[in-house]
């Protein structure tokens, strides 16, 4: 393999029902940083049926070029044709780096594509940067430069691993939604658009979709919330979440929770913040009755303001909190809710 033949940072631009996922814009933002460090350009790979018109939106979020693979067989996501499409693009254009979102689709697609193009894949990354590998020079061993250093939690979040793929290309990673930031949209920006047809021959790996049933979410996605009121094991029981819901309502926010709450069956998985849940970046994050284990902190530490309420003054959550209150949340939260509601009504009340 001639590594010098591989150039550019490529992003799989995930779309469903002709709607680009937010993860696509997040990956383009990170791709721009990596491409700047490498002195190269950013390419989005857009796969689907009737998707050509979405190329302009990808350009406005940072793509210099958009490769469009458009075919009726790609109307709905299916593993075989999508894997064939993306691996064919990689084999033809030879990108140095390929980024895929660690979504349900990306986690299915990424490993299969990496196997087909005979390279490695680092899954569920939380940090990407360009640097040297090994990280520190080792006597008698070549230190390679301008490598993609892919960081991900390991062993249940108890340690952090930095992984490189120095001897194969492309360097591939799936990236957790919410951990990267999209760049500011530039209306009117344009990209070079190329259409590519790898050819599709249905085989025994193709599946037949008999029906598609779409569920309606009962609540808004916590990743979109500007204010989150999150509860942990210290809340005591599911009924006590009513007080957190009242605070969230008063603030115009949403309720979320820790893994312990989900494991106990108090709240559904889609409300979980943390390493095995969702990564959030709200303006204000309330951590109530949450100890602050590294697995939880990994999912919320990028919040603008973190407010912790816990009766244990030595709880790790206070190490990442901007504001901390040591005390009984059952007294603090209702008083805080009342004060906020009265303030919204224009009333003056005694302090908490």
C-alpha positions in Angstrom: 0.0 0.0 0.0 1.3 3.4 -1.0 0.2 5.7 1.8 1.1 8.8 -0.2 -1.7 8.1 -2.7 -4.3 8.7 -0.1 -5.4 12.4 0.3 -8.3 14.3 1.8 -10.7 14.0 4.7 -14.0 12.3 3.8 -17.2 12.4 5.8 -20.1 10.0 5.3 -23.1 12.5 5.1 -25.9 10.5 6.7 -29.4 11.3 5.4 -32.7 9.7 6.2 -35.9 10.7 4.2 -33.9 13.4 2.5 -33.0 15.0 5.8 -29.3 15.3 6.7 -28.6 14.2 10.2 -26.9 16.7 12.6 -24.0 14.3 13.0 -23.1 15.1 9.3 -22.6 18.8 10.1 -20.7 17.9 13.3 -18.3 15.7 11.4 -17.8 18.3 8.7 -16.8 20.8 11.4 -14.2 18.4 12.7 -13.1 17.4 9.2 -12.3 21.1 8.5 -10.0 21.2 11.5 -8.2 18.0 10.5 -8.0 19.1 6.9 -6.5 22.4 7.9 -3.8 20.6 9.9 -3.0 18.4 7.0 -3.2 21.1 4.3 -5.9 19.2 2.4 -9.6 19.5 1.6 -12.9 18.1 2.9 -15.2 15.8 0.9 -18.7 14.7 1.9 -20.0 11.4 0.5 -23.8 11.6 0.0 -25.5 8.3 -0.6 -29.2 7.8 -1.4 -31.9 8.2 -4.0 -32.8 11.7 -5.3 -30.4 13.3 -2.9 -28.4 15.6 -5.3 -30.1 18.7 -4.1 -28.6 18.3 -0.6 -25.1 19.0 -1.8 -25.5 22.7 -1.4 -26.3 22.3 2.3 -23.2 20.2 2.9 -21.2 22.9 1.2 -22.6 25.6 3.5 -21.4 23.5 6.5 -17.8 23.1 5.3 -17.6 20.6 2.4 -15.2 21.6 -0.5 -16.5 18.7 -2.6 -19.5 16.4 -2.5 -19.5 13.0 -4.1 -23.0 11.9 -4.8 -24.0 8.2 -5.2 -27.6 8.4 -6.3 -29.5 5.2 -7.2 -33.1 4.0 -6.5 -31.8 1.0 -4.7 -30.4 3.4 -2.1 -33.8 5.0 -1.2 -33.9 3.2 2.2 -30.8 2.3 4.2 -29.8 -1.3 3.6 -26.4 -2.7 4.6 -25.2 -4.3 1.4 -25.8 -1.5 -1.2 -24.7 1.3 1.2 -21.5 -0.7 2.1 -20.8 -1.3 -1.5 -21.4 2.4 -2.4 -19.1 3.8 0.3 -16.3 1.2 -0.1 -16.4 1.8 -3.9 -15.9 5.5 -3.3 -13.0 4.9 -1.0 -11.3 2.5 -3.5 -11.7 5.0 -6.3 -10.8 8.3 -4.7 -8.4 7.0 -1.9 -9.1 9.3 1.0 -6.6 9.6 3.8 -9.3 9.9 6.5 -12.9 8.7 6.6 -15.3 9.8 9.3 -18.7 8.1 10.0 -21.2 9.0 12.7 -21.6 6.5 15.5 -25.4 6.3 14.9 -27.4 3.1 14.4 -26.6 3.4 10.7 -23.0 4.3 11.1 -22.3 1.6 13.6 -23.6 -0.9 11.0 -21.9 0.6 8.0 -18.5 1.6 9.3 -17.1 -1.8 10.3 -18.3 -3.5 7.1 -16.7 -0.8 4.9 -13.4 -0.9 6.8 -13.3 -4.7 6.3 -13.9 -4.3 2.6 -11.1 -1.7 2.1 -8.8 -3.7 4.4 -8.1 -1.0 7.0 -8.8 -0.5 10.7 -11.7 1.3 12.4 -11.7 3.0 15.8 -15.3 3.0 17.0 -17.2 5.5 19.2 -14.5 8.2 19.2 -14.8 11.3 21.4 -11.7 13.1 20.2 -9.8 13.3 17.0 -6.6 15.2 16.3 -3.5 15.2 14.0 -0.2 14.2 15.7 2.7 11.9 16.0 2.6 8.2 16.6 3.9 6.8 18.9 2.8 9.7 21.0 6.3 9.9 22.5 9.4 9.0 20.6 10.8 5.5 21.3 14.4 4.8 20.7 14.9 2.5 17.7 11.3 2.9 16.5 10.2 5.2 13.7 7.8 8.0 14.9 5.4 8.8 12.1 4.0 12.3 11.8 0.6 13.7 10.7 -1.3 10.7 11.9 -5.0 10.7 12.9 -5.0 10.1 16.7 -8.4 8.7 17.6 -9.4 8.8 21.3 -12.1 6.7 22.8 -13.1 5.5 26.3 -12.2 1.9 27.0 -13.1 -0.6 29.7 -16.5 0.9 30.4 -15.1 4.4 30.5 -12.5 3.7 33.2 -9.6 4.6 30.9 -9.0 6.5 27.7 -7.3 4.9 24.7 -5.6 6.8 21.9 -5.4 4.7 18.8 -3.7 5.3 15.4 -3.6 3.4 12.1 -0.1 4.3 10.8 0.4 1.5 8.3 -3.0 1.4 6.4 -5.3 3.9 4.7 -7.8 5.2 5.0 -7.7 6.0 8.7 -11.3 5.4 9.7 -13.3 6.3 12.8 -16.9 6.4 13.9 -17.7 9.4 16.1 -20.2 9.9 18.8 -23.0 12.3 18.0 -22.8 15.5 20.1 -19.1 15.5 20.9 -18.0 17.5 17.9 -19.2 21.0 17.0 -20.5 22.1 13.6 -19.0 25.2 12.1 -21.2 28.3 11.5 -23.2 27.8 8.4 -22.1 29.9 5.4 -25.2 30.5 3.3 -24.4 30.6 -0.4 -21.2 28.5 -0.1 -20.7 26.1 -3.0 -18.8 22.9 -3.4 -17.6 20.9 -6.4 -20.2 18.2 -7.0 -19.3 14.8 -8.6 -21.6 12.0 -9.3 -20.3 8.5 -9.1 -22.0 5.3 -10.0 -20.3 2.1 -8.6 -23.0 -0.1 -10.2 -25.4 -2.2 -8.2 -26.0 -5.9 -8.7 -28.5 -7.4 -6.2 -27.3 -10.6 -4.6 -28.1 -12.9 -1.6 -26.9 -10.2 0.8 -29.7 -7.8 -0.2 -32.8 -7.7 1.9 -36.3 -7.0 1.0 -38.0 -4.2 3.0 -41.6 -5.3 3.5 -42.8 -2.3 5.6 -41.4 0.7 7.4 -43.0 1.6 10.7 -42.0 4.9 12.1 -42.5 5.6 15.8 -43.4 9.0 17.1 -41.1 10.3 19.9 -43.1 11.0 23.1 -40.6 13.7 24.1 -38.0 16.0 22.4 -34.5 14.8 22.0 -32.4 15.8 25.1 -29.5 16.6 22.7 -31.5 19.6 21.4 -32.3 21.0 24.9 -30.7 24.3 26.0 -31.5 23.5 29.6 -31.3 20.0 31.2 -32.4 19.0 34.7 -30.7 15.6 35.2 -31.3 13.2 38.0 -29.3 10.3 39.3 -29.6 7.4 41.8 -29.7 10.0 44.6 -33.3 10.9 43.6 -34.4 7.8 45.4 -37.4 6.6 43.4 -39.1 7.3 40.1 -41.9 9.2 41.7 -39.4 11.8 42.9 -38.6 12.8 39.3 -41.9 14.8 39.4 -40.0 17.6 41.3 -37.3 17.6 38.6 -39.9 17.8 35.9 -41.5 20.8 37.7 -38.1 22.6 37.8 -37.4 21.8 34.1 -40.9 23.1 33.2 -40.3 26.3 35.1 -37.0 26.8 33.3 -38.3 25.8 29.9 -36.0 22.8 29.8 -36.1 19.0 29.8 -35.4 16.2 32.2 -32.6 13.7 31.6 -30.9 11.1 33.8 -27.9 9.0 34.6 -27.3 5.3 33.7 -28.2 4.2 37.2 -31.7 5.6 36.7 -32.1 3.8 33.4 -30.8 0.5 34.8 -33.3 0.8 37.6 -36.1 1.1 35.1 -37.1 4.5 36.3 -36.6 6.3 32.9 -36.2 5.2 29.3 -32.8 4.9 27.6 -33.3 7.9 25.3 -33.1 10.2 28.4 -29.7 8.9 29.5 -26.7 11.1 29.5 -23.2 9.6 29.6 -20.7 7.2 28.0 -23.4 4.6 27.2 -26.1 7.3 26.7 -26.1 10.6 24.8 -23.6 13.4 24.8 -25.2 16.7 25.4 -24.1 20.4 25.3 -26.8 22.5 26.9 -26.4 26.0 28.0 -27.3 25.0 31.6 -27.0 21.4 33.0 -28.4 20.6 36.5 -26.8 17.4 38.0 -29.1 16.5 40.9 -28.3 13.4 43.0 -25.6 12.4 40.5 -22.3 11.4 42.0 -20.3 12.3 38.9 -18.7 9.1 37.7 -16.4 9.5 34.7 -18.9 7.7 32.5 -21.6 10.3 33.2 -19.2 13.3 33.0 -18.0 12.2 29.6 -21.5 12.9 28.3 -22.1 16.4 29.8 -18.8 18.1 30.6 -19.0 20.4 27.6 -22.1 22.1 28.9 -21.7 25.9 29.2 -22.8 26.0 32.9 -23.0 23.0 35.2 -24.9 23.2 38.5 -24.6 20.3 40.9 -26.8 19.6 43.9 -25.7 16.8 46.1 -25.7 16.1 49.8 -22.2 14.5 49.6 -19.7 17.4 49.6 -16.9 15.0 48.3 -18.9 13.9 45.3 -16.8 14.0 42.1 -19.5 16.0 40.3 -18.4 19.1 42.2 -15.0 18.9 40.4 -16.6 19.7 37.0 -19.4 21.9 38.3 -19.4 25.7 37.8 -21.7 26.0 40.8 -22.3 23.5 43.6 -24.9 23.2 46.3 -24.3 20.8 49.2 -27.6 19.9 50.7 -30.9 18.0 50.5 -32.2 18.3 46.9 -35.7 17.6 48.2 -35.7 20.9 49.9 -33.5 22.8 47.4 -35.3 21.9 44.2 -38.9 22.8 45.2 -37.7 26.2 46.7 -35.7 26.9 43.5 -38.7 26.0 41.3 -40.9 28.3 43.4 -38.5 31.2 43.2 -38.2 30.8 39.4 -42.0 30.8 38.9 -42.4 33.8 41.1 -39.7 35.7 39.3 -41.4 34.9 36.0 -44.6 36.4 37.4 -42.7 39.5 38.5 -43.0 38.8 42.2 -40.3 39.3 44.8 -39.9 36.6 47.3 -37.4 35.9 50.1 -34.3 34.0 49.1 -34.1 30.2 49.2 
